[in-house]
């Protein structure tokens, strides 16, 4: 019976992946509907298999609505990062349940994706009350390593072969080196080790997608977030010795039920729940599956949360000048990965009576979660402003990514009836641009940003090596910055991790405004030294045209310097003069 369940699950998965039976419409799949009870959302395994949820559902509290968050299917390829995949699935979750508290669970490597979804939801200031990891161990090894697909296939069939087919699995393993992936799949189907419900070409695409997911998981830099997780771990060690089998095997020893999560979270944040069986039989054996279902029901019940997000002690508001309550204040929002200290030279050139505040991005300091959307950051900043500046007029100035946040804040302020005196956006890309960048790509841009910010060459060839993990890259970058005199020798490399994480998160952020700004948007554009003059001019013109869609009037100034030097001397003086904010000059413009 258990073999039948396992085979049926694989056939069901194969039909759903290979055929038109399930269209990828970007929606969650209903396993069991419900009314007012908070649902549990399950994530597929590292093989993209969510069929396990339908059997497990029979043993989970009948009052709990259950949903599955499927992988992209058909022609829709996986994104380039787990972060983007998590954001997409969080969208599915919010279609069903618009606000938290949320409950997310995943089996095997799917648990890592479930954790990433929880991380994204927390980044937009939602509450996550339950994260269930079903025998989920973290991978080890080189984050840039791409696991051989043929090896994955052979390990897969070996792990799942019944006693009467073990010898066939050995035959397949011995012949794998001489066969292409397509030929290996054909032979596996002929031997009855792989499903024959669809053509080998479709099966090959499935395995290539599984390989890509494994690569995404291994490249994912798992953040520490403020959440309690349940690790439902198998009591028995799996009989397979293949520790690179995507979907359940990792590099952490099976003797530790923590599975490597102790390197990410405090032990007090991890609840261990033993389940009989090994990694496979904890799910395929009906008795073990019942124990697992009961344990999940109990854990969900103990994690009930009906309150809003936990109090956040992070205050983004930092005074950059002495408070002056006679004039409308100006709030400055820095770019991706930057600090409010980047506005110091701007402040020095401003009118002495103008009160100026910086809004520090969350995530710069250790232990903070960067905001995952422009909207979440804007809402967070506006709450801080409301507490400090009353309800009068104010000015907003945003640099780079901070320009998008400033724009969203201005639209929300206008919608609430508050006056925006002046909205200034400095060299910000317009809304609507979407990028899915890997950590390796983001790190290269991070290094270039540091070089341009400090106008200092860095010997950092080793930091851009594809195979190195982010922490190794950060350590190499820190050493180069110390050597160049940009950081003191007593500083620690971890101090760069927050700025990088915030920088990478901003690069991946998608922003599509829901409102138009009714007033004048003052847009500063500068030269991009990495582009030819012709391409740079064309790019700025295209960006200006895009910005004009989102404001009644766009006042454009082609400023001196480049993206970073515009905030420093000598160029900052020209910026402040153009804004009409130089000493003894009143700020101009009012937008209601």
Secondary structure, DSSP 4 states (H G I P E B T S, - for coil): -HHHHHHHHHHHHHHHHHSSSS---S-PEEEE--SSSPPEEEE--TTS--THHHHHGGGS-TTS-EEEEPPP-TT----SSHHHHHHHHHHHHHHH-SSS-EEEEEETTHHHHHHHHHHHHHHTT--EEEEEEES-----S-TT----HHHHHHHHHHHH--GGGHHHHHHHHHHGGGS-HHHHHHHHHHTTSS--SS-HHHHHHHHHHHHHHHHHHHH--PPP-S--EEEEEESSPPS---TT-TTT--SS-TT-TTTTGGGTS-GGGEEEEEESS-TTHHHHSHHHHHHHHHHHHHHHHHT---S-SPP-----EEESS---TTS-EEEEE--TT--GGGGHHHHHHB-TT--EEEEPPTTSSTT-PPPSSHHHHHHHHHHHHHHHHTTS-EEEEEETHHHHHHHHHHHHHHHTT--EEEEEEESPPPTT------HHHHHHHHHHHHHHHHT-----GGGG-TTS-HHHHHHHHHHHHHHTTSS-TT--TTHHHHHHHHHHHHHH-----SS-EEEEEEEEE---TTS-HHHHHHHHHHHHHHHGGGEEEEEEEE-SS-TTGGGSTTHHHHHHHHHT-BTT------B-
